[in-house]
Amino acid sequence: MKIDFYMPVKVISGKDCVLSHRECFRLGDSCIIVTGQSSAIKSGALDDVIEVLEDLKTRWPKMEYFV
């Protein structure tokens, strides 16, 4: 089996990086959020992402976790 995969990436970091780069989240009507077990919640990053997605009216599946 042959798989070709192209994924351009822009990495942004720093305090409040999600909230200060809202334009980077304007990519479509829906998305899926993938995180580790707890660091995104503990750091507040997940709350920031959800705030931006809600402001942009972007849909995502609301679930506690995926197994």
C-alpha positions in Angstrom: 0.0 0.0 0.0 1.3 3.5 -0.9 0.2 6.5 1.1 1.0 10.1 0.2 0.3 12.7 2.8 0.9 16.5 2.6 0.2 18.6 5.7 1.6 22.1 5.8 2.0 23.3 9.4 2.3 26.7 11.1 3.4 26.5 14.7 2.4 29.3 17.1 3.4 29.3 20.7 3.4 31.6 23.7 1.0 33.0 26.3 -2.6 33.5 24.9 -1.4 32.3 21.5 -4.8 30.8 20.6 -6.8 33.9 21.5 -4.3 36.3 19.8 -4.3 34.3 16.5 -8.0 33.7 16.0 -7.6 34.1 12.2 -5.7 30.8 12.1 -8.8 29.0 13.1 -10.9 30.3 10.2 -10.5 27.2 8.1 -14.0 25.7 7.6 -17.4 25.0 9.0 -16.5 22.1 11.2 -13.5 20.5 12.9 -12.4 17.8 15.3 -10.4 18.6 18.4 -7.6 16.1 19.3 -5.7 16.5 22.6 -3.7 14.4 25.0 -5.3 13.1 28.3 -5.2 16.3 30.4 -2.6 19.0 29.6 -4.9 20.9 27.2 -7.5 21.1 30.0 -5.0 21.9 32.8 -3.3 24.6 30.8 -6.6 26.3 29.7 -5.7 25.8 26.0 -8.8 23.7 25.3 -11.0 26.4 26.8 -9.3 29.0 24.6 -9.8 26.9 21.5 -13.5 26.3 22.3 -14.0 30.0 22.8 -12.4 30.8 19.4 -14.4 28.1 17.6 -17.7 29.3 19.2 -16.9 32.9 18.1 -16.3 31.7 14.6 -19.4 29.5 14.6 -17.4 26.4 13.9 -19.0 23.1 14.8 -17.2 20.2 16.4 -18.3 16.9 18.0 -19.0 17.6 21.7 -17.7 14.5 23.6 -15.7 13.8 26.7 -13.2 11.5 25.1 -12.7 9.1 22.2 -11.5 5.6 22.8 
